[in-house]
């Protein structure tokens, strides 16, 4: 009996995993990757440590998806983060779980994850073509029947799986090829924008703190009175705005409103562990100790050194004012500033800074149980090319793994 021939376009996270499970289940698998090696974007994820997934329940996975979570119900329940962890451990990549249930290789090297996937690909006989760019899909009689490469050669198959990624980190080869293929096949591609990106801010006092990292702060982003995002964690000031895990997750929630309004108001609670009353007691203690000193020489104990000049600048109390001359209203106003440090968000970072792409192939036109196109039989889409995205923490890679697994199972069953 002839084996089913499956062609995969793209050798990133989703492409590698779908090739393994399709080959393991008896398909003859050929994978085309335009780069000189596999997993180029996987190599740089998690700052080169590779946050492979999040060790949580399918419900928690779904709650972390920003766009089209319902579509992933079948994927997340069929191939869970635990399934992916078991797979990698068995493939020779020991894992560890860190704060926030983020899962990394024990070695802290993403290359170990890529090598584990490559070993499995070789074990199951996946035919890998590197430096091979797919120019177009071969669509005949309304079905996917193969691919045409940029060098003119044609490869025929019984099914084609598109795993080309998005537009983020274009240096890794993510140049939107999959969106072009989808549109030519008659699919709708929703509006594309960078997600999980740094944010640009308006105020000139933000760049003065460039390089300053803050832990355990709370970020709130509002559109008028409506709260768009509020969470607690780590962030960093840059020359053009703010970045860090807390900020990247915020960017996934505020992109649409930012585009519509042009700017959004934001606040940092610099001391979220203290209530306003507790903070005031703390400030009073410092004032009592240094009642004959100038304001600028007392408040430094409350903040990192590069934050103090900015707090003095916008705090409403003259830096030279003696502590004993500061009124209760001035002190309370300053406390309110600590609990609600203001700035304005005016833009998102670019695709070259984005961890993922928001938008993609419309999931309304994809079967959520198989990842097969509802428009073109034998054509499948997996991973970031789809209109799916989640917050930071390993969730976006789990989208790639789970959708890839469903496509592999479906393509082998036919």
C-alpha positions in Angstrom: 0.0 0.0 0.0 1.3 3.4 -1.0 2.1 5.8 1.9 0.3 9.1 2.0 2.6 11.9 0.8 2.5 14.9 3.0 4.3 18.2 2.2 5.1 20.7 5.0 6.0 24.3 4.3 8.1 25.7 7.1 10.6 24.2 9.5 9.8 26.1 12.7 8.1 24.8 15.9 4.8 23.8 14.3 6.4 22.5 11.1 8.8 20.3 12.9 6.2 18.8 15.3 3.6 18.2 12.6 6.3 16.4 10.5 7.2 14.1 13.4 3.7 13.0 14.2 2.7 12.6 10.5 5.8 10.5 9.8 5.3 8.5 13.0 1.8 7.6 11.9 2.8 6.2 8.6 2.9 9.2 6.2 5.8 9.9 3.8 6.7 13.4 4.9 8.7 16.0 3.0 9.5 19.4 4.7 10.7 22.5 3.0 12.5 25.3 4.9 13.9 28.4 3.2 16.6 29.0 5.9 19.9 27.1 6.1 18.7 25.4 9.4 15.5 24.4 11.2 14.0 26.2 14.1 15.6 29.6 13.6 12.9 31.5 15.5 12.6 28.8 18.1 16.4 29.4 18.7 15.8 33.0 19.9 12.6 32.5 21.9 12.7 33.1 25.6 15.9 35.1 25.1 17.6 32.0 23.8 16.3 29.8 26.6 13.1 28.7 24.8 10.0 28.9 26.9 8.5 25.7 25.4 5.1 25.8 27.0 3.2 26.6 30.2 2.6 23.8 32.7 -1.1 24.4 33.3 -4.5 22.9 32.6 -6.2 23.2 29.2 -8.7 25.7 30.8 -5.8 28.0 31.9 -4.3 27.7 28.4 -7.5 28.8 26.9 -7.8 31.7 29.4 -4.4 33.0 28.3 -5.4 33.2 24.6 -6.2 36.7 23.5 -7.6 36.0 20.0 -10.1 33.3 19.1 -9.6 31.1 22.2 -12.8 29.0 21.5 -11.2 27.7 18.2 -8.4 26.1 20.3 -10.7 24.1 22.6 -10.2 20.8 20.7 -6.5 21.5 20.1 -5.7 22.2 23.8 -7.7 19.3 25.2 -6.3 16.8 22.6 -2.7 17.7 22.9 -2.0 19.4 26.3 1.0 21.1 27.6 1.7 18.0 29.7 1.7 15.9 26.5 4.2 18.3 24.9 6.4 18.1 28.0 6.3 14.3 28.1 7.2 14.3 24.4 10.2 16.5 24.8 11.5 14.6 27.9 11.1 11.3 26.0 12.9 12.9 23.1 15.9 13.6 25.3 15.3 17.2 26.3 14.9 17.4 30.2 12.6 20.3 31.3 12.2 22.5 34.4 9.3 24.7 35.4 9.9 28.2 36.7 7.8 31.1 38.1 4.5 31.5 36.4 4.5 27.8 35.3 6.9 28.7 32.4 8.7 25.6 31.1 12.3 25.7 29.9 14.9 23.1 29.0 17.0 22.3 32.1 20.1 23.4 30.1 18.6 26.9 29.4 19.6 26.3 25.8 16.9 26.4 23.1 19.3 24.4 20.8 18.6 21.4 23.0 14.9 21.6 22.1 15.7 22.0 18.4 18.1 19.0 18.5 15.5 16.9 20.2 12.9 17.7 17.5 15.5 17.1 14.8 16.4 13.7 16.3 12.7 12.6 16.1 12.4 13.9 12.5 15.3 11.7 11.5 14.1 8.8 13.5 10.8 8.7 11.7 12.3 9.4 8.3 11.2 13.0 7.5 12.8 14.2 4.3 14.1 17.7 5.0 15.0 20.2 2.3 16.8 23.2 3.6 17.5 26.5 1.6 14.3 25.6 -0.3 11.8 28.4 -0.6 8.2 27.5 -1.6 7.0 30.1 -4.1 3.4 28.9 -4.4 1.0 26.1 -3.6 -0.2 23.7 -6.3 -3.9 23.9 -6.3 -5.6 21.6 -8.9 -9.3 20.7 -9.2 -9.9 22.7 -6.1 -7.5 20.6 -3.9 -4.0 21.1 -2.6 -1.7 18.8 -4.6 1.8 20.0 -4.0 4.1 23.0 -4.0 6.3 25.0 -6.5 9.7 26.1 -5.3 11.4 29.3 -6.3 13.9 27.4 -8.4 11.0 26.1 -10.5 10.9 22.5 -9.3 7.5 21.0 -8.5 6.8 18.5 -5.7 3.5 16.7 -5.7 1.7 15.3 -2.6 -1.6 14.2 -1.2 -1.8 17.0 1.4 0.0 20.3 2.1 0.5 21.7 5.6 1.4 25.4 5.8 3.5 26.2 8.9 5.3 29.3 7.8 4.9 31.4 10.9 3.9 35.1 10.9 5.7 38.4 10.4 7.5 38.7 13.7 11.3 38.6 13.7 11.6 38.8 9.9 15.4 38.1 10.1 14.4 34.5 11.0 12.6 34.1 7.6 9.1 35.1 8.9 8.1 37.2 5.9 4.4 36.4 5.6 4.6 33.7 2.8 1.8 31.7 4.4 -0.6 34.7 4.3 0.1 35.0 0.6 -0.5 31.3 0.0 -3.8 31.5 2.0 -5.1 34.4 0.1 -4.3 32.8 -3.3 -6.3 29.7 -2.0 -9.3 32.0 -1.4 -8.8 32.5 2.4 -9.4 35.7 4.3 -6.3 37.0 6.2 -7.3 39.3 9.0 -5.5 42.5 9.7 -1.9 41.8 10.8 -0.1 43.7 13.6 2.9 43.1 15.9 2.0 41.6 19.3 4.0 41.0 22.4 6.0 44.1 21.7 7.5 47.0 23.6 5.3 50.1 23.9 6.3 53.7 22.9 5.4 56.5 25.3 5.0 60.3 25.0 6.5 61.8 28.2 10.1 63.0 28.0 10.8 61.8 31.6 10.5 58.1 30.5 13.8 58.0 28.5 15.6 59.5 31.5 15.1 56.1 33.2 16.2 54.0 30.3 17.7 50.7 31.5 15.9 50.8 34.9 14.1 47.5 35.6 11.3 47.3 38.1 10.0 44.1 39.8 6.7 43.7 41.5 4.9 46.7 40.0 1.3 46.8 38.8 0.6 48.2 35.3 -2.9 49.6 34.4 -3.8 50.7 30.8 -7.0 52.6 30.2 -9.0 54.0 27.4 -10.9 56.8 29.0 -12.4 55.2 32.1 -12.3 51.7 30.7 -9.5 49.5 32.0 -8.0 47.5 29.1 -5.3 45.8 31.0 -4.1 45.4 34.6 -1.5 43.0 35.9 1.5 42.7 38.1 5.1 41.8 37.3 8.4 43.0 35.8 9.0 45.8 33.3 11.8 48.0 32.1 12.1 51.6 30.8 13.8 52.2 27.4 14.8 55.2 25.4 11.5 55.1 23.6 9.1 53.7 26.2 8.7 50.5 28.2 9.3 46.8 27.8 9.5 43.5 29.8 7.1 40.6 30.4 4.4 42.8 31.9 4.5 45.2 29.0 4.6 42.5 26.3 1.5 40.9 27.7 -0.2 44.3 27.8 0.5 44.9 24.2 -1.5 41.8 23.3 -4.6 43.4 24.9 -4.4 47.0 23.8 -3.4 47.0 20.1 -6.9 47.5 18.8 -7.8 50.4 21.2 -4.5 52.1 20.6 -5.0 52.0 16.9 -8.5 53.5 17.2 -7.6 56.2 19.8 -4.0 57.0 18.9 -3.0 57.1 22.6 -3.9 55.4 25.9 -3.3 56.5 29.5 -1.2 54.2 31.7 -0.3 54.1 35.3 2.3 52.2 37.4 1.7 51.3 41.0 5.2 51.4 42.3 4.3 50.0 45.7 1.4 47.6 45.0 2.1 45.6 48.3 1.2 48.7 50.3 -2.3 50.3 50.6 -2.4 54.1 50.3 -2.7 54.3 54.1 0.3 52.0 54.6 2.3 53.9 52.1 1.5 57.2 53.8 2.6 55.7 57.1 5.9 54.7 55.5 6.4 58.2 54.0 5.5 59.8 57.4 8.2 57.6 59.0 10.8 58.8 56.5 9.6 62.4 57.1 9.9 62.0 60.8 13.4 60.7 60.6 14.6 63.5 58.3 12.3 66.4 59.3 15.1 69.0 59.1 16.4 67.7 55.7 15.3 68.8 52.2 12.7 66.7 50.4 15.2 65.6 47.8 17.5 64.1 50.4 14.7 62.0 52.1 12.7 60.3 49.4 15.6 58.5 47.8 15.1 55.6 50.2 11.8 54.9 48.6 13.0 54.4 45.0 15.9 53.2 42.8 18.4 56.0 42.2 17.4 56.6 38.5 13.7 56.9 39.5 14.2 59.5 42.2 15.0 62.5 39.9 11.8 61.8 37.9 9.7 61.5 41.0 11.1 64.9 42.2 10.4 66.4 38.8 6.8 65.4 38.6 6.0 65.1 42.3 4.7 68.6 42.9 7.0 69.3 45.9 10.1 71.5 45.3 13.2 69.4 45.8 14.8 71.9 48.2 11.7 72.3 50.4 12.4 71.3 54.0 10.4 68.3 55.2 8.8 70.1 58.1 7.3 72.6 55.7 5.5 70.0 53.5 1.8 70.1 54.0 -0.4 67.0 54.5 -2.0 67.6 51.1 1.4 67.7 49.4 2.4 64.5 51.1 -0.8 62.7 50.2 -0.5 63.9 46.6 3.0 62.6 46.4 1.8 59.2 47.8 -1.0 59.1 45.2 1.7 59.6 42.5 3.7 56.6 43.9 0.5 54.5 43.6 -0.4 55.9 40.2 2.8 56.9 38.3 1.3 58.3 35.0 2.4 58.1 31.3 0.9 57.9 27.9 1.2 55.0 25.4 1.4 56.3 21.8 2.5 53.3 19.8 3.5 49.6 19.5 6.9 48.3 18.7 7.6 47.0 15.1 7.4 43.5 13.7 11.2 43.2 14.2 10.7 43.5 17.9 7.5 41.5 18.1 7.4 38.0 19.7 4.4 37.1 17.6 2.0 38.4 15.0 -1.6 39.3 15.8 -4.0 38.4 13.0 -3.6 35.8 10.2 -5.6 33.2 8.3 -9.2 33.5 9.5 -10.1 30.6 11.8 -13.7 30.8 10.6 -12.5 29.1 7.4 -10.5 26.3 9.2 -11.8 23.2 10.8 -10.9 23.4 14.5 -10.7 19.7 15.0 -8.3 19.0 12.1 -6.8 22.4 11.0 -7.9 21.6 7.4 -9.1 24.4 5.2 -12.9 24.5 4.8 -12.3 25.9 1.3 -9.6 23.8 -0.1 -9.5 20.0 0.7 -6.1 18.6 1.7 -4.7 22.0 2.7 -3.9 22.6 6.4 -2.7 25.6 8.4 -0.9 25.3 11.7 0.8 27.6 14.2 1.3 31.4 14.0 0.0 31.7 10.5 -3.5 31.4 11.9 -5.4 34.3 13.5 -4.5 33.1 17.1 -2.4 34.7 19.7 -1.9 34.6 23.5 0.0 36.4 26.3 3.6 35.7 27.0 4.6 32.7 29.1 4.9 29.7 26.6 1.3 29.9 25.5 2.0 30.9 21.9 4.3 27.9 21.4 1.7 25.6 22.9 -0.7 26.9 20.2 1.9 25.8 17.6 2.4 22.4 19.2 -1.4 21.7 19.7 -2.5 22.8 16.2 0.4 20.9 14.7 -0.6 17.7 16.5 -4.2 17.9 15.3 -3.2 18.4 11.7 -0.8 15.5 11.9 -3.5 13.2 13.3 -6.1 14.3 10.8 -3.8 14.0 7.7 -2.9 10.5 8.7 -6.4 9.3 9.3 -7.8 10.2 5.9 
